[in-house]
Amino acid sequence: MLTFVLMGLISIGFLISLYFTLVYLDISIPLVDSVANFCRLDTRQCQKVLETESSHLFGMGNFILGLFYYGVLLIYLILPASVAWVFFILIVMMCWSVVILSLYLAYELVYILKIPCRLCFISHGINVAIALLILFA
């Protein structure tokens, strides 16, 4: 059951990262517009968030790194238990590193950019939930 919850959270995180990638690349599809309506932000404000210096780590957009991160987590969850345990510590360290980065990015959104990006906050919450739940998977 816990694995399915984690897979759901990971899938949502992946989709959020994919959405931000589409916005960053200025690819307009109806899904992008409907998500922007949910956020009550227009894509220009999303673009502003995505173009900040802190939205890039190691020369790549955090949203691209998010696609990689959620992909790695999904692969980890479908590995047989006899193999997955070898990567457990590395996965836990990666998850908590992402949580620390998420806390910093949430601070930056609220206090520096002053942009109430709901989708960003949902993503940060998902990252915390994944880090907690991965300990018990």
TIVEX-208400 format. One record per residue (C-alpha): x, y, z. Coordinates in steps of 0.2 Angstrom, whole numbers, plus 5000, padded with zeros to 4 digits. Layout:
<nodes>
@xx = X; yy = Y; zz = Z
...
</nodes>
This chain:
<nodes>
@xx = 5000; yy = 5000; zz = 5000
@xx = 5014; yy = 5012; zz = 5005
@xx = 5023; yy = 5009; zz = 4988
@xx = 5007; yy = 5014; zz = 4979
@xx = 5006; yy = 5030; zz = 4989
@xx = 5024; yy = 5034; zz = 4985
@xx = 5021; yy = 5030; zz = 4967
@xx = 5007; yy = 5042; zz = 4966
@xx = 5017; yy = 5056; zz = 4975
@xx = 5032; yy = 5053; zz = 4963
@xx = 5020; yy = 5053; zz = 4948
@xx = 5012; yy = 5069; zz = 4953
@xx = 5030; yy = 5077; zz = 4956
@xx = 5035; yy = 5071; zz = 4939
@xx = 5020; yy = 5079; zz = 4931
@xx = 5023; yy = 5095; zz = 4940
@xx = 5042; yy = 5095; zz = 4934
@xx = 5035; yy = 5091; zz = 4917
@xx = 5023; yy = 5106; zz = 4918
@xx = 5037; yy = 5118; zz = 4923
@xx = 5048; yy = 5111; zz = 4909
@xx = 5034; yy = 5115; zz = 4896
@xx = 5032; yy = 5132; zz = 4903
@xx = 5051; yy = 5136; zz = 4903
@xx = 5052; yy = 5130; zz = 4885
@xx = 5036; yy = 5140; zz = 4881
@xx = 5027; yy = 5126; zz = 4874
@xx = 5008; yy = 5130; zz = 4875
@xx = 4996; yy = 5116; zz = 4876
@xx = 4979; yy = 5116; zz = 4884
@xx = 4985; yy = 5107; zz = 4900
@xx = 4998; yy = 5121; zz = 4903
@xx = 4984; yy = 5134; zz = 4903
@xx = 4973; yy = 5124; zz = 4914
@xx = 4987; yy = 5121; zz = 4927
@xx = 4991; yy = 5140; zz = 4926
@xx = 4972; yy = 5143; zz = 4930
@xx = 4973; yy = 5132; zz = 4945
@xx = 4988; yy = 5141; zz = 4951
@xx = 4979; yy = 5158; zz = 4948
@xx = 4995; yy = 5163; zz = 4940
@xx = 4998; yy = 5167; zz = 4922
@xx = 5012; yy = 5158; zz = 4913
@xx = 5022; yy = 5174; zz = 4913
@xx = 5024; yy = 5173; zz = 4932
@xx = 5028; yy = 5155; zz = 4931
@xx = 5041; yy = 5160; zz = 4918
@xx = 5048; yy = 5173; zz = 4930
@xx = 5050; yy = 5160; zz = 4944
@xx = 5058; yy = 5148; zz = 4932
@xx = 5071; yy = 5161; zz = 4926
@xx = 5078; yy = 5165; zz = 4943
@xx = 5095; yy = 5161; zz = 4947
@xx = 5090; yy = 5149; zz = 4962
@xx = 5079; yy = 5139; zz = 4950
@xx = 5094; yy = 5132; zz = 4942
@xx = 5106; yy = 5120; zz = 4950
@xx = 5122; yy = 5113; zz = 4942
@xx = 5118; yy = 5123; zz = 4927
@xx = 5101; yy = 5115; zz = 4924
@xx = 5084; yy = 5120; zz = 4928
@xx = 5077; yy = 5112; zz = 4945
@xx = 5062; yy = 5106; zz = 4935
@xx = 5074; yy = 5096; zz = 4923
@xx = 5083; yy = 5089; zz = 4939
@xx = 5065; yy = 5085; zz = 4946
@xx = 5062; yy = 5074; zz = 4931
@xx = 5078; yy = 5064; zz = 4934
@xx = 5074; yy = 5064; zz = 4953
@xx = 5057; yy = 5057; zz = 4951
@xx = 5062; yy = 5045; zz = 4938
@xx = 5076; yy = 5038; zz = 4949
@xx = 5064; yy = 5036; zz = 4963
@xx = 5051; yy = 5027; zz = 4952
@xx = 5065; yy = 5015; zz = 4946
@xx = 5070; yy = 5012; zz = 4964
@xx = 5052; yy = 5007; zz = 4969
@xx = 5050; yy = 4995; zz = 4956
@xx = 5067; yy = 4986; zz = 4959
@xx = 5066; yy = 4969; zz = 4968
@xx = 5069; yy = 4971; zz = 4987
@xx = 5084; yy = 4960; zz = 4985
@xx = 5092; yy = 4974; zz = 4974
@xx = 5084; yy = 4990; zz = 4981
@xx = 5092; yy = 4988; zz = 4999
@xx = 5109; yy = 4991; zz = 4991
@xx = 5103; yy = 5009; zz = 4986
@xx = 5093; yy = 5013; zz = 5001
@xx = 5105; yy = 5025; zz = 5010
@xx = 5109; yy = 5034; zz = 4994
@xx = 5090; yy = 5036; zz = 4990
@xx = 5087; yy = 5042; zz = 5008
@xx = 5101; yy = 5055; zz = 5007
@xx = 5095; yy = 5061; zz = 4990
@xx = 5077; yy = 5063; zz = 4996
@xx = 5083; yy = 5073; zz = 5011
@xx = 5095; yy = 5084; zz = 5001
@xx = 5080; yy = 5088; zz = 4990
@xx = 5069; yy = 5092; zz = 5005
@xx = 5083; yy = 5104; zz = 5011
@xx = 5083; yy = 5112; zz = 4993
@xx = 5064; yy = 5113; zz = 4994
@xx = 5064; yy = 5122; zz = 5010
@xx = 5077; yy = 5135; zz = 5003
@xx = 5066; yy = 5137; zz = 4987
@xx = 5050; yy = 5139; zz = 4997
@xx = 5059; yy = 5153; zz = 5008
@xx = 5065; yy = 5162; zz = 4992
@xx = 5047; yy = 5161; zz = 4984
@xx = 5039; yy = 5168; zz = 5000
@xx = 5052; yy = 5181; zz = 5006
@xx = 5062; yy = 5186; zz = 4991
@xx = 5051; yy = 5184; zz = 4975
@xx = 5035; yy = 5186; zz = 4984
@xx = 5026; yy = 5175; zz = 4972
@xx = 5013; yy = 5163; zz = 4979
@xx = 5016; yy = 5148; zz = 4968
@xx = 5004; yy = 5135; zz = 4973
@xx = 5011; yy = 5122; zz = 4962
@xx = 5029; yy = 5125; zz = 4969
@xx = 5022; yy = 5123; zz = 4987
@xx = 5013; yy = 5107; zz = 4982
@xx = 5029; yy = 5101; zz = 4974
@xx = 5039; yy = 5105; zz = 4990
@xx = 5026; yy = 5096; zz = 5001
@xx = 5027; yy = 5081; zz = 4990
@xx = 5046; yy = 5081; zz = 4992
@xx = 5044; yy = 5081; zz = 5011
@xx = 5031; yy = 5067; zz = 5011
@xx = 5042; yy = 5056; zz = 4999
@xx = 5057; yy = 5059; zz = 5011
@xx = 5047; yy = 5053; zz = 5026
@xx = 5038; yy = 5039; zz = 5017
@xx = 5053; yy = 5032; zz = 5008
@xx = 5060; yy = 5027; zz = 5026
@xx = 5046; yy = 5014; zz = 5028
@xx = 5044; yy = 5008; zz = 5010
</nodes>
